[in-house]
């Protein structure tokens, strides 16, 4: 890989990104590891090397980690150095950073549960009380449903229970990927 621009214009092909990403549930370590995974798999080929937390990973070294002993330990930021190849530097494809798995916050879980409760209310015209706890999401139909327990209502209660189980499984799956 060349280390000088093919067009001879002296451009910077690197960016330093502050360690504090200001996104709850997302760390620079997770972002670096995500991009390294894409580089190692061949899904990303625009980077030459990444430096972070006294470590460096280079395309020329098969993206293997080694100690970085340069003047800056890169503990407050990560350094991403990009290719000088014209086609790669001109690429505008997504870096897919939106695919980095992050933990769901209590607000995220509440929002998801509220969306499901709203759908239950819209589809079956029943209200559902939603409670989000550390143990998961609990949805209970309001008293109006419980007063009239017919076979139709049993089906509704079963569907609410199934939605609650699916939501808790989704939350557990997302949290396990962090």
N, C-alpha and C positions, 0 to 999 in steps of 0.2 A: 504494500500500500504506500502510495507517495505521501510525503509529509509536507508537501508544498502544493498550493493550488495550481491546477492545470492552466487556469487563465492568468496566472501570475499576479493577480490582485491580492494584496496582503490582507486577508480577512481572518478574523478569529473564528475558529471552528470548535469552540468549547463554551460551556456555561457552568457557572458555580451556582448551586441551588442551596439556600439556607436549610439547615437541619430541621428547623421548626416549620413544618408544612402547614400548620394551622388548620389541620383537618382531623377532627376527632377520630381516633381509631386507626390513623395512618401514621407510620413512622418512615423516616428516610431509609432505615435499614430495609423495610418491606419494599419500598420503591426501588432501591438498588438491587435487591435480590430478584424482584420481578423482572427488571430490565435485563439482568444477567441471565435469567432463565430464557428470555426471548432471544438474547444474543447466542447463547449456547445451542438453542434449538434451530438456529438459522432464521427464525421469524423476524429478527431485527439484524440488519447489517450496516447500519449507518454509524455506529460507534466504533472508535478505535480503542479507547480505554475508559475505565471508571476508577476514580480514587475516592475512598471514604474510610474514615476511622482507622488511619494508618495502614490501609490495605489498598492494593491496586489489582485490577483485573484487566487483562489486555487481550484483544482479538488475536494478536500475534503469538500469544501464549495459550491459545485454546480456552480463554476466559478462566484460567485457573488463578486462584488467589495467591498473592505473595505479599510479603511485608513491603510497605512503602516507607521510605526513610527520607523523603524530600523535606525541604525547609518548612512547609506547612503540613501538619499531620492530617488536615482535612477532617477535624472533629466537629466543627461548627457548620460545615457545609459538605456537599458532595460535588465532585468535579466530573463532568461528562465531556469527553473529547470526541468530536465527530470526524468522520472521514473527509479527506480532501478530494476524493474522486468526484468528478463533476456530476455524474448521474446521481450519486448518493447525496451530495450536498444540495442538489436541487429537488430531492424527493420531498413531497408534501404529505405523504401518508401518515396516518395517525400513529402515535407512539403507543396507543392502547393503554394509557395510564388509567383510564376509567375501569379497566378490568382488574385492577389490584384489589384483592379481597380485603375488606375492612370489617371491623366488628360492628354489629348493629347496636346503636345506642338505645336507651330506654325510650327516647322520643321516636326513634325509627320503629321500634316494636309497637309502640302505641299507635303510630300512624298506620302501620300495616293492619293492626287489629281493628282500628276504626274503619278502614276501607272495607274489610270483610264484613264488619257489623253493618255498615251502610248498604252493602250488597244484599245481605240477608234481609234487611228491612225493606229494601226496594223490591226484591224478588217475591218475598213471602208476606210482606206487609206486617212484619213483626219487629219489635224493637229488641235489641240485644245489649245487655250491659257488658262492658269490657273492662277487665282488670289486668294490668300488666305488672308482674312481680318478677323477682329474680329467678323464680322457678319456672316462669313462662307466662303464657297468655291464657286467661280463663274467660270464656264467654258464656254468659247465662241469659236465657230468654227472660224477658220481663214477665211480671205476674199475669198479664193478659193471655199469654200463651199457656201458662200453667193452669189457668182456670178452665180451659176447654181442651181437655186431653182426649182427642179422637185419634183414629188411625192416621189421619192427615198430619196432626200435630206431632205424633210420634216420629213420622218421617222427617218433619222439620227439625225436631230435636236431634234426631240422629245425624242429619246433615250439618247442623251447627256443631255437634261434637266432632264430626269428621273434619270440618273446616278448622276447628281449634287444634286438632291433632296435626293436620297438615301445616298450619302456621308454626306450631312449636317445632316440628321437624325441620322446616325451612330455617327458622332462627338457629337451631342447633347446627345445621349444616353450614350456614354462613359463619357462625362463630368458630366452628372447627377449622375453617380454612384460613383463619388469621395467623 
